[in-house]
């Protein structure tokens, strides 16, 4: 069994503009959490540092605490902060 998994990372608004793509397939170590993924993305795309502090992370269309372990094929969306009035 491989020690790596592949997740799909979807970018929106500022993160999409910074990366220049709406989504990427990213290979990460098995056991990586959503919070770990944010740290990996900061290293891979330093331009995201500021934007990642403000995103809401959804794994397979569900928001969580960020400490859930990701599985092979999971979709991780980096959603912009919600504002309204």
Backbone as JSON Lines, residues from 0, in Angstrom:
{"i":0,"aa":"X","n":[0.84,-1.18,0.0],"ca":[0.0,0.0,0.0],"c":[0.89,1.24,0.0]}
{"i":1,"aa":"X","n":[0.52,2.19,-0.83],"ca":[1.31,3.41,-0.95],"c":[1.16,4.27,0.3]}
{"i":2,"aa":"X","n":[2.2,5.02,0.6],"ca":[2.14,5.91,1.76],"c":[1.62,7.29,1.39]}
{"i":3,"aa":"X","n":[1.28,7.48,0.11],"ca":[0.76,8.77,-0.34],"c":[-0.66,8.62,-0.87]}
{"i":4,"aa":"X","n":[-1.39,9.71,-0.83],"ca":[-2.72,9.78,-1.4],"c":[-2.79,11.01,-2.31]}
{"i":5,"aa":"X","n":[-3.78,11.05,-3.16],"ca":[-3.98,12.2,-4.04],"c":[-5.32,12.82,-3.69]}
{"i":6,"aa":"X","n":[-5.3,14.13,-3.4],"ca":[-6.53,14.87,-3.13],"c":[-6.71,15.93,-4.22]}
{"i":7,"aa":"X","n":[-7.94,16.31,-4.42],"ca":[-8.27,17.37,-5.39],"c":[-8.49,18.64,-4.59]}
{"i":8,"aa":"X","n":[-7.72,19.67,-4.88],"ca":[-7.87,20.94,-4.17],"c":[-8.51,21.94,-5.13]}
{"i":9,"aa":"X","n":[-9.66,22.49,-4.7],"ca":[-10.37,23.48,-5.51],"c":[-10.15,24.86,-4.92]}
{"i":10,"aa":"X","n":[-9.84,25.81,-5.79],"ca":[-9.57,27.19,-5.39],"c":[-10.69,28.1,-5.88]}
{"i":11,"aa":"X","n":[-10.99,29.13,-5.1],"ca":[-12.0,30.11,-5.46],"c":[-11.47,31.51,-5.2]}
{"i":12,"aa":"X","n":[-11.92,32.45,-5.97],"ca":[-11.65,33.88,-5.84],"c":[-10.16,34.15,-5.66]}
{"i":13,"aa":"X","n":[-9.73,34.67,-4.51],"ca":[-8.34,35.09,-4.3],"c":[-7.35,33.93,-4.41]}
{"i":14,"aa":"X","n":[-7.72,32.76,-3.87],"ca":[-6.79,31.64,-3.95],"c":[-6.65,31.16,-5.4]}
{"i":15,"aa":"X","n":[-7.75,31.17,-6.14],"ca":[-7.7,30.78,-7.56],"c":[-6.83,31.76,-8.34]}
{"i":16,"aa":"X","n":[-7.01,33.05,-8.06],"ca":[-6.21,34.07,-8.74],"c":[-4.72,33.91,-8.42]}
{"i":17,"aa":"X","n":[-4.42,33.61,-7.16],"ca":[-3.02,33.48,-6.74],"c":[-2.35,32.27,-7.39]}
{"i":18,"aa":"X","n":[-3.06,31.15,-7.46],"ca":[-2.48,29.93,-8.01],"c":[-2.57,29.91,-9.53]}
{"i":19,"aa":"X","n":[-3.58,30.57,-10.06],"ca":[-3.76,30.62,-11.5],"c":[-4.52,29.43,-12.08]}
{"i":20,"aa":"X","n":[-5.12,28.63,-11.2],"ca":[-5.87,27.45,-11.63],"c":[-7.09,27.28,-10.72]}
{"i":21,"aa":"X","n":[-8.17,26.74,-11.25],"ca":[-9.33,26.5,-10.39],"c":[-9.19,25.26,-9.51]}
{"i":22,"aa":"X","n":[-8.33,24.3,-9.93],"ca":[-8.11,23.12,-9.1],"c":[-6.8,22.44,-9.47]}
{"i":23,"aa":"X","n":[-6.29,21.67,-8.51],"ca":[-5.09,20.87,-8.73],"c":[-5.28,19.5,-8.09]}
{"i":24,"aa":"X","n":[-4.57,18.52,-8.59],"ca":[-4.45,17.24,-7.91],"c":[-3.13,17.3,-7.14]}
{"i":25,"aa":"X","n":[-3.19,17.01,-5.85],"ca":[-2.0,17.15,-5.01],"c":[-1.73,15.84,-4.28]}
{"i":26,"aa":"X","n":[-0.52,15.34,-4.39],"ca":[-0.11,14.14,-3.67],"c":[0.4,14.54,-2.29]}
{"i":27,"aa":"X","n":[-0.17,13.92,-1.27],"ca":[0.2,14.23,0.12],"c":[0.39,12.9,0.86]}
{"i":28,"aa":"X","n":[1.11,12.94,1.97],"ca":[1.3,11.71,2.75],"c":[-0.03,11.22,3.34]}
{"i":29,"aa":"X","n":[-0.2,9.89,3.38],"ca":[-1.36,9.3,4.04],"c":[-1.38,9.8,5.5]}
{"i":30,"aa":"X","n":[-2.54,10.14,6.01],"ca":[-2.66,10.66,7.37],"c":[-2.7,12.18,7.43]}
{"i":31,"aa":"X","n":[-2.54,12.83,6.28],"ca":[-2.61,14.29,6.21],"c":[-4.01,14.76,6.57]}
{"i":32,"aa":"X","n":[-4.1,15.8,7.39],"ca":[-5.39,16.4,7.73],"c":[-5.6,17.64,6.86]}
{"i":33,"aa":"X","n":[-6.81,18.19,6.93],"ca":[-7.08,19.43,6.19],"c":[-6.16,20.55,6.66]}
{"i":34,"aa":"X","n":[-5.93,20.63,7.98],"ca":[-5.01,21.65,8.5],"c":[-3.59,21.44,7.97]}
{"i":35,"aa":"X","n":[-3.16,20.18,7.92],"ca":[-1.84,19.87,7.37],"c":[-1.76,20.31,5.91]}
{"i":36,"aa":"X","n":[-2.85,20.08,5.18],"ca":[-2.89,20.43,3.77],"c":[-2.67,21.93,3.56]}
{"i":37,"aa":"X","n":[-3.25,22.74,4.44],"ca":[-3.04,24.19,4.33],"c":[-1.56,24.53,4.47]}
{"i":38,"aa":"X","n":[-0.86,23.85,5.37],"ca":[0.57,24.1,5.55],"c":[1.35,23.66,4.3]}
{"i":39,"aa":"X","n":[0.96,22.55,3.72],"ca":[1.62,22.06,2.5],"c":[1.41,23.07,1.37]}
{"i":40,"aa":"X","n":[0.18,23.58,1.26],"ca":[-0.12,24.56,0.2],"c":[0.68,25.85,0.39]}
{"i":41,"aa":"X","n":[0.86,26.28,1.65],"ca":[1.65,27.49,1.91],"c":[3.09,27.33,1.43]}
{"i":42,"aa":"X","n":[3.65,26.13,1.63],"ca":[5.02,25.88,1.18],"c":[5.1,25.8,-0.34]}
{"i":43,"aa":"X","n":[4.11,25.15,-0.95],"ca":[4.11,24.98,-2.41],"c":[3.78,26.28,-3.13]}
{"i":44,"aa":"X","n":[2.88,27.08,-2.55],"ca":[2.46,28.36,-3.13],"c":[2.56,29.45,-2.07]}
{"i":45,"aa":"X","n":[3.76,29.98,-1.82],"ca":[3.93,31.0,-0.78],"c":[3.0,32.2,-0.95]}
{"i":46,"aa":"X","n":[2.59,32.49,-2.17],"ca":[1.69,33.62,-2.43],"c":[0.33,33.42,-1.75]}
{"i":47,"aa":"X","n":[0.01,32.2,-1.36],"ca":[-1.27,31.91,-0.7],"c":[-1.28,32.22,0.79]}
{"i":48,"aa":"X","n":[-0.14,32.49,1.37],"ca":[-0.04,32.62,2.83],"c":[-1.15,33.47,3.44]}
{"i":49,"aa":"X","n":[-1.33,34.67,2.94],"ca":[-2.34,35.57,3.5],"c":[-3.76,35.06,3.23]}
{"i":50,"aa":"X","n":[-4.03,34.6,2.03],"ca":[-5.36,34.12,1.65],"c":[-5.79,32.91,2.47]}
{"i":51,"aa":"X","n":[-4.86,32.02,2.78],"ca":[-5.22,30.79,3.49],"c":[-5.65,31.05,4.92]}
{"i":52,"aa":"X","n":[-5.27,32.2,5.47],"ca":[-5.68,32.53,6.84],"c":[-7.17,32.85,6.92]}
{"i":53,"aa":"X","n":[-7.78,33.14,5.76],"ca":[-9.17,33.58,5.73],"c":[-10.13,32.57,5.11]}
{"i":54,"aa":"X","n":[-9.64,31.45,4.59],"ca":[-10.53,30.53,3.89],"c":[-11.3,29.63,4.85]}
{"i":55,"aa":"X","n":[-12.4,29.13,4.35],"ca":[-13.15,28.07,5.01],"c":[-12.83,26.81,4.22]}
{"i":56,"aa":"X","n":[-12.45,25.75,4.92],"ca":[-12.06,24.52,4.26],"c":[-13.23,23.53,4.3]}
{"i":57,"aa":"X","n":[-13.59,23.03,3.14],"ca":[-14.65,22.02,3.05],"c":[-14.04,20.76,2.42]}
{"i":58,"aa":"X","n":[-14.24,19.63,3.08],"ca":[-13.78,18.35,2.56],"c":[-15.01,17.58,2.1]}
{"i":59,"aa":"X","n":[-15.02,17.26,0.82],"ca":[-16.18,16.57,0.23],"c":[-17.48,17.31,0.54]}
{"i":60,"aa":"X","n":[-17.43,18.62,0.37],"ca":[-18.56,19.53,0.52],"c":[-19.08,19.69,1.94]}
{"i":61,"aa":"X","n":[-18.27,19.29,2.93],"ca":[-18.65,19.47,4.33],"c":[-17.53,20.2,5.07]}
{"i":62,"aa":"X","n":[-17.9,21.25,5.79],"ca":[-16.9,21.95,6.59],"c":[-16.7,21.18,7.89]}
{"i":63,"aa":"X","n":[-15.51,21.29,8.43],"ca":[-15.19,20.58,9.66],"c":[-14.19,21.37,10.48]}
{"i":64,"aa":"X","n":[-13.6,20.69,11.45],"ca":[-12.64,21.35,12.32],"c":[-11.25,21.4,11.71]}
{"i":65,"aa":"X","n":[-11.01,20.6,10.69],"ca":[-9.72,20.61,10.04],"c":[-8.79,19.52,10.49]}
{"i":66,"aa":"X","n":[-9.19,18.75,11.51],"ca":[-8.31,17.7,12.0],"c":[-8.69,16.31,11.49]}
{"i":67,"aa":"X","n":[-9.65,16.27,10.56],"ca":[-10.02,14.99,9.97],"c":[-8.95,14.56,8.98]}
{"i":68,"aa":"X","n":[-8.63,13.28,8.98],"ca":[-7.64,12.77,8.02],"c":[-8.27,12.68,6.64]}
{"i":69,"aa":"X","n":[-7.51,13.1,5.65],"ca":[-7.96,13.04,4.27],"c":[-7.77,11.64,3.71]}
{"i":70,"aa":"X","n":[-8.62,11.3,2.76],"ca":[-8.53,10.0,2.08],"c":[-8.23,10.22,0.61]}
{"i":71,"aa":"X","n":[-7.73,9.18,-0.03],"ca":[-7.41,9.25,-1.45],"c":[-8.66,9.65,-2.23]}
{"i":72,"aa":"X","n":[-8.53,10.66,-3.09],"ca":[-9.63,11.11,-3.91],"c":[-10.52,12.17,-3.27]}
{"i":73,"aa":"X","n":[-10.27,12.54,-2.02],"ca":[-11.07,13.58,-1.37],"c":[-10.97,14.89,-2.14]}
{"i":74,"aa":"X","n":[-12.07,15.64,-2.11],"ca":[-12.11,16.96,-2.71],"c":[-12.06,17.99,-1.58]}
{"i":75,"aa":"X","n":[-11.06,18.85,-1.63],"ca":[-10.88,19.88,-0.62],"c":[-11.09,21.23,-1.28]}
{"i":76,"aa":"X","n":[-12.12,21.95,-0.84],"ca":[-12.42,23.26,-1.41],"c":[-11.98,24.34,-0.44]}
{"i":77,"aa":"X","n":[-11.27,25.34,-0.96],"ca":[-10.84,26.48,-0.16],"c":[-11.79,27.62,-0.48]}
{"i":78,"aa":"X","n":[-12.8,27.77,0.38],"ca":[-13.88,28.72,0.13],"c":[-13.55,30.08,0.7]}
{"i":79,"aa":"X","n":[-13.96,31.13,0.0],"ca":[-13.73,32.49,0.53],"c":[-14.6,32.7,1.76]}
{"i":80,"aa":"X","n":[-14.19,33.64,2.62],"ca":[-15.01,33.92,3.81],"c":[-16.39,34.44,3.38]}
{"i":81,"aa":"X","n":[-17.37,34.06,4.17],"ca":[-18.74,34.48,3.88],"c":[-18.99,35.84,4.52]}
{"i":82,"aa":"X","n":[-19.56,36.73,3.75],"ca":[-19.94,38.02,4.31],"c":[-21.37,38.3,3.91]}
{"i":83,"aa":"X","n":[-21.98,39.13,4.63],"ca":[-23.38,39.45,4.31],"c":[-23.89,40.53,5.24]}
{"i":84,"aa":"X","n":[-25.13,40.84,5.06],"ca":[-25.68,41.89,5.89],"c":[-27.14,41.73,6.09]}
